[in-house]
Amino acid sequence: MQIPVIRPIKKKDNAQIAKIIRSVLEDFGVPKIGTAYADTALDAMFENYDTEGAAYFVLEEHGKLIGGGGVAQLDNYEGSVCELQKMYFLPVARGRGLGTKMIDTCLLKASELGYEKCYLETMSYMEAAQKLYQRYGFQYLDGPMGDTGHYACGVHMIKDLEA
C-alpha cells in the first residue's frame, strides 16, 4: 500500500488542485462569492505560490492529488504574519491524519520563511477543521486581520510560531 506523499506543487498540478478545491467547497456548501472559491489564484496555484514568502504543497496518492495546503503573507497586512491557505482534502483523504501532516508541513515552512504568526479563516460550520486548528494552538480572534476578500468566512484564528 502506497503512503500518500506531501510535496511542493508543480505547474502540472494546477488544473487538478483547482478542481479539488472547488469540489470540496461545493461539497461543504461554501458560498461561491466571498470565499476561496472566487479566488483567481485557484487556476494558477503554482504561479501564485512560486514567489518569495509563499509555499503550497499537494497531497498525492497513487499518482493522483487528493488535497493540498499552503502558506503565504497575509494579504493587506503589515507584519510577519502568514496565512494558512487553501487547505482542502477530498473525502478519500479525510480521517487519516493527513490534515495533521499537512499542517505540520505548512507551519514548519512558515517558520523557515521567518513568519512569527500564522492566521487562518474558515467557515463556522467546518467544526472538524476548527478542532484540528485548536489542537495546534490556534486561538479564536474577534474578527479578521488584513483583507483576504473572504468576507463570507466567519471564523478567524491565529497561532504564534516557534522560531
MOMOWO-V778734 format. One record per helix or strand of 3 or more residues. SS is the DSSP state (helix for helix, strand for strand). FROM is the first residue (numbers start at 1). LEN is the number of residues. If there is no record, write none. Layout:
SS|FROM|LEN / SS|FROM|LEN
This chain:
strand|5|4 / helix|11|17 / helix|36|3 / helix|40|10 / strand|55|7 / strand|64|10 / strand|81|9 / helix|91|3 / helix|98|15 / strand|117|6 / helix|127|9 / strand|155|6
